[in-house]
Amino acid sequence: MNRLLLICCVCLPLRQIQLTSGYGYRIHPITGKYAFHSGIDLRARSDTVFAVMAGTISAVGYDPYLGLFIRLNDGDFGITYGHLSQVFVLPDDSVAACHSLGVTGRTGRVTGEHLHFSVAFHHHPIDPLKFLLDIQNLNQKNKETKP
């Protein structure tokens, strides 16, 4: 987590965060099977999606499950935003934290509109909610310690 200390500006992926499905094992809402969910789902309604940290857009595409998606990398972390209706970035674009990436939607295999948000550290999935809380707390501590 020392890498997080280098983050000076962070942002939430949506203006308002309301969790609809957490990270980890769950009963899948479409298949009804017990399976691992490598991200979190956030309630959304045509909301602007933001880069949570600076990085480079490594992929923009369509997946039958994720729908229209964006992947952002900063070297150590890979962040995926899924089920979008629109994208505002292209592969290899450099973005700053809080940069508008796209708009939420209901593409791919979904029961309704939401944002699928997942985070990987060195290609291993980590809990995105804990990641967001950690970077927000570190950002707050950095603000408090600066003169």
C-alpha positions in Angstrom: 0.0 0.0 0.0 3.0 2.3 -0.1 2.1 3.0 -3.7 -1.1 4.7 -2.4 1.0 7.3 -0.6 2.0 8.7 -4.0 -1.6 9.4 -4.9 -2.2 13.1 -4.3 -5.5 13.6 -6.0 -8.2 11.0 -6.0 -11.9 10.9 -7.0 -14.9 8.7 -6.5 -16.1 6.9 -9.7 -19.6 8.5 -9.4 -20.8 11.7 -7.7 -22.9 9.6 -5.3 -22.0 6.1 -4.2 -24.7 3.6 -3.3 -23.6 -0.1 -3.3 -26.0 -2.6 -4.8 -23.7 -5.6 -4.9 -20.5 -6.1 -3.0 -17.1 -7.8 -3.7 -16.8 -11.5 -3.1 -19.0 -14.5 -3.4 -22.7 -14.0 -4.1 -25.7 -15.5 -5.8 -25.5 -14.1 -9.3 -28.7 -12.1 -10.0 -29.1 -13.6 -13.5 -27.7 -17.2 -13.3 -28.8 -17.8 -9.8 -25.4 -19.6 -9.2 -23.0 -18.9 -6.3 -20.0 -17.2 -7.9 -17.2 -14.8 -7.2 -17.9 -11.1 -8.0 -14.6 -9.4 -8.7 -15.9 -5.9 -8.3 -18.7 -3.9 -6.8 -21.9 -2.7 -8.4 -23.0 0.9 -7.8 -26.5 2.3 -8.4 -26.6 4.7 -11.3 -28.9 6.4 -13.7 -27.1 8.0 -16.7 -24.4 9.3 -14.4 -21.0 10.6 -15.4 -18.2 8.1 -14.6 -14.9 9.6 -13.3 -11.3 8.3 -13.2 -10.6 7.6 -9.6 -6.8 8.2 -10.1 -4.5 9.4 -12.9 -3.5 6.8 -15.4 -3.6 5.6 -19.0 -6.6 4.1 -20.7 -5.4 0.6 -21.6 -8.7 -0.7 -23.2 -12.1 0.5 -24.4 -14.3 -2.2 -25.7 -17.4 -4.5 -25.5 -17.7 -7.7 -23.6 -20.8 -9.9 -23.5 -20.8 -9.8 -19.7 -19.3 -6.4 -18.9 -20.9 -4.6 -21.8 -19.2 -1.4 -22.9 -16.2 -1.0 -20.6 -13.1 1.1 -19.9 -9.8 -0.1 -18.3 -7.5 2.4 -16.7 -4.0 1.5 -15.6 -1.4 3.3 -13.6 1.3 0.6 -13.6 0.4 -1.1 -10.3 -3.4 -0.7 -10.3 -5.9 -1.7 -13.1 -9.4 -0.3 -12.8 -12.4 -1.5 -14.8 -15.6 0.5 -15.4 -18.4 -1.7 -16.9 -21.9 -1.6 -18.3 -21.4 1.9 -19.8 -23.7 3.6 -22.4 -21.1 6.0 -23.6 -17.3 6.5 -23.4 -15.4 9.7 -23.7 -11.8 8.3 -23.9 -9.7 6.2 -26.3 -7.0 3.6 -25.6 -3.6 5.2 -24.8 -5.3 8.5 -23.5 -3.7 9.8 -20.3 -6.2 11.0 -17.8 -6.1 12.8 -14.5 -8.1 11.9 -11.4 -11.6 13.2 -11.7 -11.5 13.2 -15.6 -14.9 12.3 -17.1 -14.6 8.8 -18.7 -18.1 8.0 -19.8 -21.7 7.6 -18.8 -23.3 4.7 -16.9 -25.6 2.3 -18.8 -27.1 -1.2 -18.9 -24.9 -2.9 -21.6 -23.8 -6.5 -21.3 -25.4 -9.0 -18.9 -27.3 -6.9 -16.4 -30.7 -6.7 -14.7 -30.7 -2.9 -14.7 -28.5 0.1 -15.1 -25.5 0.3 -12.8 -21.7 0.8 -12.8 -19.6 -2.3 -12.3 -16.3 -1.1 -10.7 -13.4 -3.4 -10.2 -9.8 -2.9 -9.1 -6.7 -5.1 -9.5 -3.3 -4.7 -7.9 -0.6 -6.4 -10.0 -3.4 -8.2 -11.9 -5.0 -9.7 -8.7 -8.5 -8.5 -7.8 -8.9 -6.5 -4.6 -11.9 -5.2 -2.8 -12.8 -1.9 -4.7 -14.8 -0.5 -1.7 -11.8 -1.0 0.6 -9.5 0.5 -2.1 -11.8 3.6 -2.4 -11.9 4.0 1.4 -8.1 3.7 1.7 -7.3 6.2 -1.0 -9.9 8.7 0.3 -8.4 8.3 3.9 -4.9 8.7 2.6 -5.9 11.8 0.6 -7.5 13.3 3.6 -4.5 12.6 5.8 -2.2 14.2 3.1 -4.4 17.3 3.1 -4.3 17.6 7.0 -0.5 17.3 7.2 0.3 19.9 4.6 1.0 23.3 6.0 
